[in-house]
């Protein structure tokens, strides 16, 4: 398995296609912000949820938008909302995915310059979150999205990258493996790899996200390795 071109920075035919973006909104109430790791895991599950939703498949109402998005660069943008902003976002067509402390709403892809106004007005930069305690070790038998220990990212950027990693794993699975993952509720963990482990992961043949460099990180940076049990050699 090799790096997937939709995320990479080299010019390709994908750059000539109309560009779309997958919007994700994380709920950020002042009194109860989500834990960082839970927000990353919930964002990844939100991406898998919309990819597997019947409305995104075949002749579903979101299917053409999803196809157009996947024919171009695979962009995801995470914005944050609270209070009335969150209620307005929930009124728009989409899916809210709950985590332990996080809520993420994912929407069908929109043109890069065609965001609904109630989403376009939400803030995107500077989304910072913390873990109140160190995450427990990931279950070795479950899917893990390994984040790079070498690349500094805001929580919003890291949520989008976790979503990229989940999508790469999804693309690599068979229909039966996808259905089993979906039926189980998309269990997964997001963890930062130790430096030595990261070097092993990036040369293991597992799917690797290489960021296109639109925001925060240098083009071509390896940000996530998608480690699903079905993809391990």
C-alpha positions in Angstrom: 0.0 0.0 0.0 1.4 3.4 -1.0 0.7 7.0 -0.2 -2.6 8.3 -1.5 -2.3 11.1 -4.1 -5.4 13.1 -3.0 -3.5 14.5 0.0 -0.1 15.1 -1.6 1.3 18.4 -2.7 2.6 17.5 -6.2 0.4 19.0 -9.0 -1.9 16.4 -10.6 -5.1 16.1 -12.6 -7.0 16.4 -9.3 -5.9 20.1 -9.1 -7.7 20.8 -12.4 -11.0 19.4 -11.1 -13.5 21.7 -9.2 -12.4 21.8 -5.6 -14.6 20.7 -2.7 -14.2 20.5 1.0 -15.7 18.4 3.7 -16.9 20.6 6.6 -16.6 19.4 10.2 -17.7 21.5 13.2 -16.7 20.7 16.7 -18.8 21.8 19.6 -16.7 24.0 21.9 -18.7 25.3 24.8 -16.7 27.5 27.2 -17.6 25.6 30.3 -17.0 22.1 28.9 -14.5 21.9 26.0 -13.8 18.4 24.8 -10.6 16.5 25.4 -8.2 16.7 22.5 -7.8 13.0 21.9 -11.6 12.4 22.1 -12.1 15.2 19.6 -9.6 13.7 17.2 -11.2 10.2 17.5 -14.7 11.7 17.1 -13.7 13.6 14.0 -12.3 10.4 12.4 -15.5 8.5 13.2 -17.5 11.4 11.7 -15.6 11.1 8.4 -16.2 7.3 8.3 -19.9 7.9 9.2 -20.6 10.2 6.3 -18.6 8.0 3.9 -20.7 5.0 4.8 -24.1 6.8 5.0 -26.6 5.6 2.4 -27.0 9.3 1.3 -23.4 9.3 0.2 -23.6 6.1 -1.8 -25.1 5.2 -5.2 -27.8 7.6 -6.1 -28.1 9.1 -2.6 -28.7 12.8 -2.2 -25.1 13.5 -1.1 -23.5 11.0 -3.5 -22.6 13.4 -6.3 -21.1 15.9 -3.9 -19.0 13.1 -2.3 -17.9 11.9 -5.8 -16.9 15.4 -6.8 -15.0 15.9 -3.6 -13.1 12.7 -4.0 -12.2 13.4 -7.6 -10.3 16.5 -6.5 -8.0 17.1 -3.5 -9.4 15.6 -0.4 -9.8 18.6 1.8 -11.4 18.8 5.2 -11.8 21.9 7.3 -12.7 21.9 11.0 -14.5 24.9 12.5 -15.7 25.4 16.0 -19.1 26.5 17.4 -20.9 27.0 20.7 -24.3 28.0 21.9 -26.5 29.5 19.1 -23.8 28.9 16.5 -23.9 25.2 17.3 -27.7 25.1 17.1 -27.6 26.8 13.7 -25.0 24.3 12.5 -27.2 21.4 13.7 -30.1 22.8 11.7 -28.1 22.2 8.5 -28.1 18.9 6.6 -25.5 16.7 8.2 -24.7 14.1 10.9 -23.7 14.8 14.5 -21.3 12.2 15.9 -20.9 12.1 19.7 -17.8 11.0 21.5 -17.1 10.7 25.2 -16.7 14.4 25.7 -16.8 15.7 22.1 -19.5 16.3 19.5 -18.6 16.7 15.9 -21.1 17.5 13.1 -20.0 16.5 9.6 -21.7 17.9 6.5 -21.8 16.8 2.8 -18.9 18.3 0.8 -19.4 21.9 -0.5 -17.5 23.9 -3.1 -14.3 25.4 -1.7 -15.8 28.9 -2.1 -19.4 27.9 -1.5 -19.8 27.3 2.2 -23.2 27.8 3.8 -23.2 31.2 5.6 -23.9 29.6 9.0 -20.7 27.6 8.6 -18.6 30.1 6.8 -18.9 32.5 9.7 -17.5 30.0 12.2 -13.9 30.3 13.3 -11.4 27.9 12.0 -8.0 29.0 13.2 -6.6 28.5 16.7 -8.7 25.6 17.8 -6.7 24.3 20.8 -7.7 21.5 23.2 -5.9 19.6 25.9 -6.2 16.1 27.4 -7.0 16.3 31.1 -5.0 13.1 31.6 -2.7 10.9 29.5 -4.7 8.7 27.1 -4.4 5.0 27.9 -2.5 2.7 25.6 -4.4 1.8 22.4 -5.9 -1.7 22.0 -3.4 -3.6 19.8 -6.3 -5.4 18.2 -8.2 -2.3 17.2 -7.6 0.3 14.4 -5.2 3.0 15.4 -4.5 6.3 13.7 -0.9 7.1 14.6 -0.1 10.8 14.6 3.4 12.1 13.8 5.6 13.0 16.8 7.5 15.3 14.5 4.7 17.7 13.3 3.1 20.3 15.6 -0.6 20.9 14.8 -3.5 22.7 16.3 -6.4 20.5 17.5 -8.4 21.6 14.5 -5.7 20.7 12.0 -5.0 17.4 13.8 -8.8 16.5 13.7 -8.7 17.0 9.9 -5.6 14.8 9.6 -7.2 12.1 11.7 -10.1 12.2 9.3 -7.7 11.8 6.4 -6.2 8.7 8.0 -9.5 7.1 8.7 -10.5 7.7 5.0 -7.3 6.1 3.8 -8.0 3.0 5.9 -11.6 2.9 4.6 -10.5 3.0 1.0 -8.1 0.1 1.5 -10.7 -2.2 3.1 -12.9 -4.7 1.4 -16.7 -4.3 1.4 -17.0 -7.0 4.1 -14.3 -5.4 6.2 -16.0 -2.0 5.9 -19.3 -3.3 6.9 -17.8 -5.1 9.9 -16.2 -1.8 11.0 -19.4 0.1 10.5 -21.5 -2.4 12.3 -19.2 -2.2 15.3 -19.6 1.6 15.5 -16.2 2.4 14.0 -14.0 1.7 17.0 -10.6 3.4 16.7 -8.0 5.2 18.7 -5.8 8.2 17.9 -2.4 8.2 19.5 0.9 9.9 18.9 3.6 7.5 18.0 7.0 7.3 19.7 9.8 8.5 17.3 11.3 5.1 16.8 7.8 3.5 16.2 7.0 6.3 13.8 9.9 5.5 11.6 8.8 1.9 11.5 5.2 2.9 10.7 6.0 5.2 7.8 8.0 2.4 6.1 5.6 -0.4 7.0 3.4 -0.3 3.9 0.4 1.0 5.9 -1.5 4.0 4.4 0.3 7.3 5.1 -1.2 10.8 4.9 1.2 13.3 3.3 -0.3 16.7 3.8 -0.7 19.0 0.8 0.6 21.9 2.9 -2.4 24.3 2.6 -2.2 25.2 6.3 0.1 24.9 9.3 2.6 22.2 8.0 5.1 21.9 5.2 3.9 20.3 1.9 4.6 16.6 1.9 4.8 16.2 5.7 3.8 12.7 6.9 1.1 13.4 9.5 -0.8 10.1 10.1 -0.4 6.4 9.5 -3.6 4.4 9.4 -3.1 1.1 11.2 -6.1 -1.1 10.8 -5.9 -4.9 11.7 -7.1 -5.9 8.3 -4.2 -4.0 6.6 -1.4 -5.4 8.7 1.0 -7.7 6.8 
